[in-house]
Structures are given as C-alpha cells and as structure tokens.
Amino acid sequence: MDGKKQNLSFYDPAKVPSAAKMRMGIVVSEWNAEITGALLAGAVETLKKHGLPEENLHVHYVPGSYELPQGAGYLIDQLEVDAVICLGCVIQGETRHFEFICQAVSQGLMNLGLDSGIPVIFGVLTTDNFSQARERAGGVHGNKGDEAAVTAIKMVDLKIRLGA
C-alpha cells in the first residue's frame, strides 16, 4: 500500500447478487470485542442491504479467534447455512503466539471450507496493533466485516450458478 488512508472496503453494490434466499451464519470472536463487534455490525448491515432476511441470519460467539473453525463447523453441521462468515481479530504481541494463532485459524477455516463444500469466509484481522485493527473495523480503511459479507454472498451465488 502507498501509505494513504483510504477506504479499502469500497465495492459496487450493483455487482453483488441478492441474498434474499440465502442462509448465512456468522461466528464472532469475543476476544477484542470492540473490534469484532464493529466487524459484525458491518457484516450484518451489508447482508441486510443485499436482501438477507433477518430470520436467515444466525450469529453465534466463540471465546477467541482460535475457536472460529470449530464454531463455524457447528453452524455448518447444525444450521444448514449456505456460508459462514468468521470474524475475529488477532493483534501482534511480544511473543510468537500471534503466528501460531493466525496459522491455525487460517488453515482451519480453509480446511473446513474445502472439506464441507460450504464457503467459509476469513474475516479475521491480523494486525500489528490495536490502531490498525480500528482502522479496518469501520475506520479509515473501511470495514472488513462488509468485505466478508460481500464475499459470502458472491461465493454462495457462484456455487448456485455452477449447480454445486
């Protein structure tokens, strides 16, 4: 990035399919709740803007980002959702814990999506500090929750169009 403060979540709403007949799950980490709450608000607002009925939205919480893959698996198994959006925030600390958590979460979510055939969307911020996280959770760089919601809608639509 060139260092400019710009909204990276801009998209053309006309290029997003209707979510009116979709069922979406969202799994949210309680850790760094100020950030994950803002990501959740962005995702929910975007899903509703594109027609997702309230009764087709299932939001559930897990303690931390590490638990996102298992929580997403529960939603896939129990709620028959078309996609699961996983929202979390891992901030770099002084130890290697950050690396282990980020690797485990990203690998776990990818494996779950591939194994289940259900889109599992990575809406996890992995930042160097809290300020960077705020900038990406409704701040100057937009809201990654919005982006995760748009991605979920587009992936479900792709799956439907391909007859998968």
C-alpha positions as CSV (number, residue, x, y, z in Angstrom):
1,M,0.0,0.0,0.0
2,D,1.2,3.5,-0.7
3,G,0.5,4.6,2.9
4,K,-2.5,6.8,2.1
5,K,-5.5,6.5,4.3
6,Q,-8.2,5.1,2.0
7,N,-11.3,3.0,2.4
8,L,-10.3,-0.4,1.1
9,S,-13.9,-1.8,1.5
10,F,-15.4,0.2,-1.4
11,Y,-17.4,-2.0,-3.8
12,D,-20.1,-1.6,-6.4
13,P,-23.4,-2.7,-4.8
14,A,-24.8,-3.4,-8.3
15,K,-22.3,-6.2,-8.8
16,V,-23.5,-8.0,-5.6
17,P,-26.2,-10.6,-6.1
18,S,-29.4,-10.7,-4.0
19,A,-29.1,-12.6,-0.7
20,A,-32.8,-12.8,-0.3
21,K,-32.9,-16.6,-0.5
22,M,-29.6,-17.3,1.3
23,R,-29.0,-18.6,4.9
24,M,-25.9,-17.1,6.5
25,G,-24.0,-17.9,9.6
26,I,-21.6,-15.6,11.4
27,V,-19.2,-16.8,14.1
28,V,-17.7,-13.9,16.1
29,S,-14.7,-14.0,18.4
30,E,-15.4,-12.4,21.8
31,W,-11.7,-11.5,22.2
32,N,-11.0,-7.9,21.1
33,A,-14.8,-7.4,21.3
34,E,-14.6,-3.7,20.4
35,I,-13.1,-4.6,17.0
36,T,-15.1,-7.8,16.4
37,G,-18.3,-6.0,17.3
38,A,-17.6,-3.4,14.7
39,L,-16.8,-6.1,12.1
40,L,-20.1,-7.9,13.0
41,A,-22.1,-4.6,12.6
42,G,-20.6,-4.1,9.2
43,A,-21.3,-7.6,8.0
44,V,-24.9,-7.6,9.3
45,E,-25.6,-4.2,7.7
46,T,-24.2,-5.4,4.4
47,L,-26.1,-8.7,4.4
48,K,-29.4,-6.9,5.1
49,K,-28.6,-4.2,2.5
50,H,-28.4,-7.0,-0.1
51,G,-31.7,-8.6,1.0
52,L,-30.8,-11.3,3.5
53,P,-33.9,-11.8,5.7
54,E,-33.4,-11.4,9.5
55,E,-34.6,-15.0,10.1
56,N,-32.0,-16.3,7.7
57,L,-29.1,-14.8,9.7
58,H,-27.5,-16.9,12.5
59,V,-24.9,-15.1,14.7
60,H,-23.0,-17.0,17.3
61,Y,-20.0,-16.3,19.5
62,V,-16.8,-18.1,20.4
63,P,-14.2,-17.2,23.0
64,G,-11.4,-16.3,20.6
65,S,-10.2,-16.5,17.1
66,Y,-8.7,-19.9,17.7
67,E,-12.2,-21.3,18.2
68,L,-13.6,-19.9,15.0
69,P,-13.0,-23.1,12.9
70,Q,-14.8,-25.3,15.4
71,G,-17.7,-22.8,15.8
72,A,-18.1,-22.5,12.1
73,G,-18.2,-26.3,11.8
74,Y,-21.0,-26.4,14.4
75,L,-23.0,-23.9,12.3
76,I,-22.4,-25.9,9.1
77,D,-23.5,-29.1,10.8
78,Q,-26.4,-27.8,12.8
79,L,-27.9,-24.9,10.9
80,E,-27.7,-25.8,7.2
81,V,-26.3,-22.4,6.3
82,D,-25.1,-21.5,2.8
83,A,-22.0,-19.8,4.1
84,V,-20.3,-19.0,7.3
85,I,-18.5,-15.6,7.9
86,C,-15.8,-15.9,10.6
87,L,-14.9,-12.6,12.3
88,G,-12.0,-12.2,14.6
89,C,-9.0,-10.0,15.5
90,V,-5.5,-11.2,16.4
91,I,-3.1,-8.4,17.3
92,Q,0.7,-9.0,17.3
93,G,2.2,-9.1,20.8
94,E,5.7,-9.7,22.1
95,T,5.7,-13.5,21.6
96,R,5.2,-15.9,18.7
97,H,1.7,-16.7,19.9
98,F,0.3,-14.4,17.2
99,E,1.9,-16.6,14.5
100,F,0.6,-19.8,15.9
101,I,-3.0,-18.5,16.3
102,C,-3.1,-16.9,12.8
103,Q,-1.7,-20.0,11.1
104,A,-4.1,-22.4,13.0
105,V,-7.2,-20.2,12.3
106,S,-6.4,-19.6,8.6
107,Q,-5.6,-23.3,8.0
108,G,-8.6,-24.5,10.0
109,L,-11.0,-22.2,8.2
110,M,-9.6,-23.1,4.7
111,N,-9.8,-26.9,5.5
112,L,-13.3,-26.6,6.8
113,G,-14.5,-24.8,3.7
114,L,-12.8,-27.3,1.4
115,D,-14.0,-30.4,3.4
116,S,-17.6,-29.2,3.8
117,G,-18.1,-27.6,0.4
118,I,-19.6,-24.6,2.2
119,P,-18.0,-21.2,1.8
120,V,-16.2,-20.3,5.0
121,I,-15.1,-16.7,4.9
122,F,-12.0,-15.4,6.5
123,G,-12.9,-12.1,8.2
124,V,-10.1,-12.2,10.7
125,L,-7.9,-9.1,11.2
126,T,-4.3,-9.9,11.8
127,T,-2.7,-6.5,12.7
128,D,0.4,-5.2,14.3
129,N,-1.5,-3.1,16.8
130,F,-4.9,-2.0,18.0
131,S,-4.9,1.2,16.0
132,Q,-4.5,-0.8,12.7
133,A,-7.4,-3.0,13.8
134,R,-9.7,0.0,14.4
135,E,-8.8,1.4,11.0
136,R,-10.0,-1.8,9.4
137,A,-13.2,-2.2,11.6
138,G,-15.1,0.9,10.4
139,G,-12.2,3.3,10.4
140,V,-10.3,5.0,7.5
141,H,-9.6,1.7,5.8
142,G,-13.3,0.6,5.8
143,N,-14.8,-2.4,7.5
144,K,-13.5,-5.9,6.7
145,G,-16.9,-7.2,8.0
146,D,-18.5,-5.5,5.0
147,E,-16.0,-7.2,2.7
148,A,-16.6,-10.6,4.3
149,A,-20.3,-10.3,3.8
150,V,-19.9,-9.4,0.1
151,T,-17.5,-12.3,-0.3
152,A,-20.0,-14.7,1.3
153,I,-22.9,-13.6,-0.9
154,K,-20.7,-13.8,-4.1
155,M,-19.4,-17.3,-3.1
156,V,-22.9,-18.7,-2.4
157,D,-24.1,-17.2,-5.7
158,L,-21.2,-18.8,-7.6
159,K,-22.0,-22.2,-6.0
160,I,-25.7,-21.8,-7.0
161,R,-24.8,-20.8,-10.6
162,L,-22.5,-23.7,-11.0
163,G,-25.0,-26.1,-9.6
164,A,-22.6,-27.3,-6.9
